[in-house]
Amino acid sequence: MAAIRGASLKQVAKVTVSFCPFDPMTATAREFLRRVSSKGMRDSNAKCEIISDIKNDGSEPVVQVVFNDKDTLTMKTNSLKLMDMLAMFNRRCREKEVK
């Protein structure tokens, strides 16, 4: 749960979550989308663009995060758990704050 508490979109320019709604492996991507779309997260950076890209092509779910410095974090969520994704996201955000 520590991964959730420190989450912020301050260093993020855009989050794109792509998934096929008929794929049973999209639960992690959908939950990540729900978390970053929450009011608390949105309030941390009103300029952050959050995009849900719903595809009907059977492609694997992918979360792509573009930071303010144009660096990109891409996570293929088929084999990731939500807490692992949030930890990876938070770690990268903290690295950006230090720079």
N, C-alpha and C positions, 0 to 999 in steps of 0.2 A: 504494500500500500504506500510505501514511501515514494515510489515512482510517480504516483498521482499527485501528491501534495505539492511537489516543487514544480509542477508543469506550468509552462508559460509560453505564449506565442510572441514574446517581445522581440526575439531575434529572427522571426519567421516572416517571409514575404508571401509564401503561397504553400498550401497543402492540397494535394490532389489524391483522392482515393478512388481507384478504378477497380471495379469488380463486376462479375456476371451474377445477377440476382438468383439464378437457378443453380449455381454451384454451391454445394453444401460446405465448402471450405472458406466461405466468405465471412464467417462470424467474427473473426479477429479484425478484419478490415472494417467491417461495419461498426464494431464497438469502438475502434480507434476514431472513426469519423464522428461517432456520437460524442465521444469525450472531447475532441478538439472543437466541436461545434457548440459545446455547452456555454452558457452565459459567462461563467467565470473565466473560461479560456478566451472567449471572444473579447471580453473586457480588457484583457491584458494587452491586446493589440488590435484595435478596430480596423486597421488598414490591411490586416492579413486576409488574403483571399482563400476561402475554403471551397474546393470544388469536388463534387461527387460525380464521377464519370461512370455511369451505368452502361455496361455493354452486354449484348446478348450473343456473344461469340465463343463462350466457354473459356475465355482467357483467365489466367490465374490472377488472383487479387494482388494489387500492388499499391503501396502508399509511397508517394514521392513528396518530399519536403524540400522547398527551395528557401534558403536563408537569405537575409538581407544582403549578404556579401556575395550572392549568386552561387554559393556552395550548395550541393544537392545531396540529400540522403534518400536512397531508394531502398524500400523494404518489400521483399516478396513475402507475403503473409501466410502462404500455405503452411509453412513449417514453423511459424513463430507464434508464441503465446503473447497475449496482450501486455502482460507485465514486462516481458522482454522487449517488446516494441517501445513501450513507454520509457523504459530505462535507457534504451539506445537513443531515443529522441531527446530525453532530458540531458543525457551526457553530452550530446552534440550541442545542445542549446547552452549549457554551462560553459563549454569550451569557447563558444562564440562570445559570451559575456566577458570572459577573461581577456580576450584579444583587444 
